[in-house]
Amino acid sequence: MTPTDLTGRTIVITGASSGIGASAARTLAARGATVIPVGRNHERTTEVAKVLGTEPLFADFGKLEDVRALAAALLDRAPTIDVLVHNAGAVVHEPKTTADGFELTAQANYLAPFLLQHLLADRLSNSKARAVITSSAAHRMGRLQLDTVFTVQRPYRGMPVYGTSKLLDLMWARALARRTDSTGVTAVACHPGVVRSAFADASPGPMRWLYGSRLGRLVTISNAEGAEPLVHLASLSDPRTVNGQYFDRMKSNASISRQAADEALGEQLWARTVEVLGL
Ligand SMILES: NC(=O)c1ccc[n+]([C@@H]2O[C@H](COP(=O)([O-])OP(=O)(O)OC[C@H]3O[C@@H](n4cnc5c(N)ncnc54)[C@H](OP(=O)(O)O)[C@@H]3O)[C@@H](O)[C@H]2O)c1
């Protein structure tokens, strides 16, 4: 099948400096899209941008002031945003509270993208944009407790906290999709697979082994393979056909955890998020 020609489309990708995001950025640009890569590491993001033929933007999602500056730069630079790929994310192995007062994983993986989407809301509405959100099968390890989810809990364990942040991403995608009739903006979430990116580089033993060893190569996939769901969802001609869905790799309507499916809880999460971000 011939890949869709994306000439004329503007696609913003966060987490584009590395791994899945960088690979998706290259493929989408090769199909004709104008891709704006957003990264935290200046050198890596600039390298990716060179290949794409565009200028990079930088933001550390551990700082909400960076997110506000990023939104302002995007409003300045992109009269239309057809696709916003929320892909930046990480496991944080030590308990950390940001200067904004939130647990770092929850902020970087969920609150910061939520704020970015909010600050760009009018531009996204006018563009009839789609949000493509990199969640994870790890959302099943997550557990949402509304009163404590944004603060460091002890004992701190990085993977369940990461899983919870990916649960929040999935619930957010579904909440955005419930608002499509009023906003014109669609949303879809995906699990990219277990991908040999830089994702586990800072992880303790077993996880780094899984991602880095020769045996691990048998159960992990390449960045290009991991990027396939993002590329597919960013390229679809009618995003309404997948609005609110969760893709497990290329499988549509994949199963999700009980909390992820709970719409009432999803609305409570939305309200709590708006409250803590002061929106
Ligand atoms: N790899 C997997 O097996 C897997 C499985 C399920 C889901 N995912 C998700 O896939 C997405 C991409 O990860 P990847 O596998 O491609 O890993 P990666 O190679 O480590 O890439 C992660 C990207 O997120 C950015 N990022 C991380 N923390 C950030 C922060 N605080 N502020 C701004 N940007 C930040 C990184 O920016 P810099 O490099 O510029 O710092 C990088 O561009 C993540 O959301 C991850 O949770 C990965």
The ligand as an ORCA input file, in Angstrom:
! r2SCAN-3c Opt
* xyz 0 1
  N      10.424      1.862     25.044
  C       9.368      1.190     25.463
  O       9.420     -0.054     25.625
  C       8.071      1.904     25.731
  C       6.920      1.130     26.012
  C       5.722      1.783     26.244
  C       5.669      3.166     26.188
  N       6.790      3.893     25.931
  C       6.691      5.348     25.874
  O       7.166      5.785     24.629
  C       7.553      7.158     24.719
  C       8.886      7.355     24.040
  O       9.890      6.645     24.761
  P      11.103      5.919     24.052
  O      10.911      4.468     24.274
  O      11.314      6.424     22.674
  O      12.284      6.340     25.048
  P      13.494      7.386     24.855
  O      14.349      6.987     23.717
  O      14.098      7.474     26.206
  O      12.755      8.742     24.496
  C      12.048      9.468     25.459
  C      11.774     10.855     24.936
  O      11.028     11.579     25.929
  C      11.733     12.770     26.252
  N      11.585     13.102     27.660
  C      11.761     12.291     28.727
  N      11.592     12.984     29.865
  C      11.331     14.265     29.507
  C      11.091     15.467     30.220
  N      11.108     15.521     31.555
  N      10.848     16.597     29.511
  C      10.828     16.577     28.173
  N      11.067     15.483     27.432
  C      11.308     14.338     28.098
  C      13.197     12.487     25.928
  O      13.849     13.727     25.720
  P      15.465     13.919     25.796
  O      16.058     12.672     25.190
  O      15.658     15.125     24.935
  O      15.811     14.097     27.218
  C      13.054     11.638     24.672
  O      12.876     12.440     23.537
  C       7.542      7.487     26.207
  O       6.358      8.191     26.520
  C       7.516      6.128     26.879
  O       6.906      6.178     28.141
  C       7.999      3.286     25.703
*
